Amino acid sequence: MPTVMLRMNEAGQLTFYVPKKDLEETVVSMEKEGSDGWGGEVTLSDGSLFYLDPLPEAPKLPITLRARRGGGA
């Protein structure tokens, strides 16, 4: 399970950074982004899938979290 950092870039887009891979991509979609919570399956602009354990509400950014690869696999 890699540790990842999520933050907003200068264009106001959510970015996903994996330090050990030096991978930084824009988040294209996130399973939960509203009143039902924040997190779940995350799709990045390069097509990669990750899974973040859902939080009850959107966190203050930047934030460092643990993620699973491949949409929870």
Secondary structure, DSSP 8 states (H G I E B T S, - for coil): --EEEEEE-TTS-EEEEEGGGTEEEEEEEEEEEETTEEEEEEEETTS-EEEEEEESS---SSEEEE-EETTT-
